[in-house]
Amino acid sequence: MDKNRRCTAIGLVSDAALAALKLAVGVLGKSAAMIADGVHSIGDCATDIVMFAMVAMGARGENKKYRYGHGKFETIAAFFISAMMLIVGVELLVGGVRDVWQALVVGIVPEAPESITLWVALAAIAVKELLYRYTTHVGKSTDNQALRAYAWHHRTDALSTLATLVGVSGAIYLGEQWRVLDSVAAIVVSVMIIVPAVRIAKPSVEELLEKALPDDEVAHIAAIIDDTPGVRTHHNLRTRRNGQVRVVDVHIKVDGDITVNAAAAITGAIESKLIADYGKVITYISVEPYRGQECCERPDTTIGL
């Protein structure tokens, strides 16, 4: 099992254990916020399963059917994570608002949570923060966008459980009139889930729509092309991502009287430099004769496929 799948497997086992613990303690400890956090962890388990499957698919190379590889599966996984977070967040927001309404308007005062919920919340925060740091490390080391989104998913869990901890503490130690803080904490949890869900979805959607690489990367790629011996200029530079793979499509201008072997050596040199700097790169380089054109484009005019 590679590092990416091992990372998601650890996340799945951890989330399953936390979900069972939070729900049990939430019910026994009479904490709406802890129950909400437990439901969130159940959603995490479903996300973990899909994430594991998508990462496994994304790790496959190209074949006759998928000539660009399976990198888009990782992008879909990142989008799925954000969608699941958004759904769970909205559900918790609706439930929290309902409970606060009942407490402040209808006059139904919730029962005081038990102090055991505080210890479970502390343990969950510690576990989730460790998972965040571990997953971030693996995501950066493998340049995996889905894992980076998955890491933020763990961090969101830690922050939301921190909100639960604050709400439960207020409900326990500040008296009956403050028990509504438990439900208020559930609302805070929901907001802390919804906001990063939208933030995570944005780059995933952009990649699915094949947006160009960031400007600094495009500028560096253009510099590599122009600095390669034999290249007089370039145009039609197009870039995009396919999971962990960068795709570069460009037309280069070379002296018209060079041999095919010399042209092939130039394109090979460009590809080697790109791979040295970015790792996994797919290049499509068209060679054209140079006739004095000044057609090298600035990075901000490049086109994303």
SVG drawing of the C-alpha trace seen along z (x, -y; Angstrom):
<svg xmlns="http://www.w3.org/2000/svg" viewBox="-43 -40 65 42">
<polyline fill="none" stroke="black" stroke-width="0.4" points="0.0,0.0 1.5,-3.4 1.7,-6.4 -1.5,-8.1 -3.7,-5.0 -2.1,-4.3 -2.9,-7.9 -6.5,-7.6 -6.8,-4.2 -5.5,-5.6 -8.0,-8.5 -10.9,-6.0 -10.1,-3.9 -9.6,-7.0 -12.9,-8.6 -14.9,-5.4 -13.5,-5.1 -14.2,-8.8 -17.8,-8.6 -18.7,-5.7 -17.1,-7.4 -18.7,-10.8 -22.2,-9.4 -22.1,-7.1 -20.8,-9.9 -23.1,-12.5 -26.2,-10.3 -25.1,-9.3 -23.7,-12.8 -26.8,-14.6 -24.9,-16.9 -26.5,-18.0 -23.2,-19.5 -21.4,-16.2 -24.1,-14.2 -23.8,-16.7 -20.0,-16.2 -20.6,-12.4 -22.9,-12.7 -20.2,-14.7 -17.7,-12.0 -20.1,-9.4 -20.0,-11.6 -16.3,-11.6 -16.2,-7.8 -18.2,-7.9 -15.8,-10.5 -12.8,-8.4 -14.1,-5.4 -14.7,-7.3 -11.3,-9.1 -9.5,-5.7 -11.1,-4.4 -10.4,-7.6 -6.8,-7.8 -6.3,-4.2 -7.8,-4.9 -5.8,-8.1 -2.5,-6.2 -3.0,-4.2 -1.0,-5.2 -2.2,-5.8 -3.7,-3.0 -5.5,-2.7 -8.7,-4.1 -7.2,-6.9 -4.4,-8.3 -3.8,-11.1 -3.8,-8.8 -6.3,-8.7 -5.4,-11.9 -8.9,-13.4 -10.1,-10.8 -8.1,-12.6 -9.8,-15.9 -13.2,-14.3 -12.3,-13.0 -11.4,-16.6 -14.7,-17.9 -16.6,-15.0 -15.0,-15.9 -16.1,-19.5 -19.7,-18.5 -20.0,-16.1 -18.7,-18.8 -21.2,-21.2 -24.2,-18.9 -23.2,-17.9 -22.6,-21.6 -26.0,-22.7 -27.8,-19.9 -26.0,-20.9 -26.8,-24.5 -30.5,-23.8 -30.6,-21.6 -28.7,-24.1 -30.9,-27.0 -34.0,-24.9 -32.6,-24.0 -31.7,-27.6 -35.2,-28.7 -36.8,-26.2 -34.6,-27.2 -35.0,-31.0 -38.5,-31.4 -40.4,-28.2 -38.8,-27.9 -37.6,-24.3 -34.4,-24.2 -32.0,-21.4 -30.5,-19.1 -27.1,-19.9 -24.4,-17.8 -22.2,-15.5 -18.5,-16.4 -17.3,-13.3 -18.1,-15.0 -15.3,-17.5 -12.7,-14.8 -13.9,-13.1 -13.8,-16.5 -10.2,-17.1 -9.2,-13.6 -10.9,-14.1 -9.2,-17.5 -5.8,-15.9 -6.4,-13.0 -7.7,-15.2 -4.9,-17.7 -2.3,-14.9 -4.2,-13.5 -4.2,-17.0 -0.4,-17.3 0.3,-13.8 -2.0,-14.1 -0.6,-17.5 2.9,-16.1 1.9,-13.2 -0.1,-15.4 2.9,-17.8 5.4,-15.0 3.3,-13.4 1.9,-16.6 -1.6,-15.2 -4.4,-17.9 -7.0,-15.5 -4.9,-14.7 -4.3,-18.4 -8.1,-18.9 -8.4,-15.8 -5.9,-17.3 -8.0,-20.4 -11.0,-18.2 -9.2,-16.9 -8.3,-20.4 -11.9,-21.4 -13.0,-18.5 -10.5,-19.6 -11.8,-23.2 -15.4,-22.2 -14.8,-19.9 -13.1,-22.8 -16.3,-24.8 -18.2,-21.9 -15.8,-21.9 -16.5,-25.6 -20.2,-25.2 -20.4,-22.1 -18.2,-23.8 -20.5,-26.8 -23.6,-24.6 -22.1,-22.6 -20.5,-25.3 -22.4,-28.6 -25.8,-27.4 -29.2,-26.5 -29.7,-29.8 -26.5,-29.1 -27.3,-25.6 -28.3,-27.0 -24.6,-27.4 -24.4,-23.7 -26.8,-24.4 -25.0,-27.6 -21.8,-25.6 -23.5,-23.2 -24.3,-26.3 -20.6,-27.4 -19.5,-23.9 -21.7,-24.1 -20.3,-27.4 -16.7,-26.1 -17.6,-23.2 -19.4,-25.2 -16.8,-27.9 -13.8,-25.6 -16.1,-23.3 -16.6,-26.1 -12.9,-27.0 -11.9,-23.4 -14.4,-23.1 -13.0,-26.1 -9.7,-24.6 -11.3,-21.2 -13.9,-22.8 -11.2,-24.9 -9.2,-21.8 -12.2,-19.9 -12.8,-22.9 -9.1,-22.7 -8.0,-26.1 -4.4,-27.1 -1.6,-26.6 -0.8,-29.5 0.9,-32.5 4.2,-31.9 4.3,-28.3 3.4,-29.4 6.1,-32.0 8.7,-29.5 7.6,-27.0 7.9,-29.7 11.4,-30.6 12.4,-26.9 11.2,-26.7 12.9,-30.0 16.2,-29.1 16.5,-25.8 19.3,-25.9 17.8,-25.8 14.5,-27.5 14.1,-30.8 10.7,-31.6 7.3,-30.0 3.6,-30.6 0.3,-28.9 1.5,-27.9 -1.4,-26.0 -1.2,-24.4 -3.5,-22.5 -3.4,-19.9 -4.6,-16.3 -4.4,-15.2 -0.7,-15.2 0.3,-15.6 0.9,-18.9 0.0,-19.0 2.0,-21.5 1.1,-22.1 3.2,-24.6 4.4,-25.5 8.1,-26.2 10.0,-28.0 13.4,-26.7 15.7,-27.3 14.1,-25.8 17.2,-24.1 17.9,-21.8 17.4,-18.0 14.5,-16.1 16.9,-14.5 18.0,-18.0 14.4,-19.1 13.7,-15.9 16.7,-16.6 15.3,-20.1 11.9,-18.9 13.4,-16.2 15.6,-18.8 12.5,-20.8 10.6,-17.8 13.6,-16.7 13.8,-20.2 10.1,-20.3 10.2,-16.9 13.2,-17.8 11.4,-20.8 7.8,-19.5 8.0,-15.7 5.1,-14.3 4.6,-16.2 2.9,-15.4 4.2,-17.6 2.8,-18.2 5.4,-20.2 4.9,-21.2 7.9,-22.3 7.6,-25.1 10.2,-26.9 11.4,-30.3 11.0,-33.2 11.7,-36.2 8.5,-36.2 8.3,-37.8 5.5,-35.6 6.6,-34.7 3.5,-35.3 3.6,-36.9 2.5,-34.6 -0.8,-36.5 -1.9,-35.8 -1.5,-32.1 -4.5,-30.0 -5.8,-27.2 -7.4,-24.3"/>
</svg>
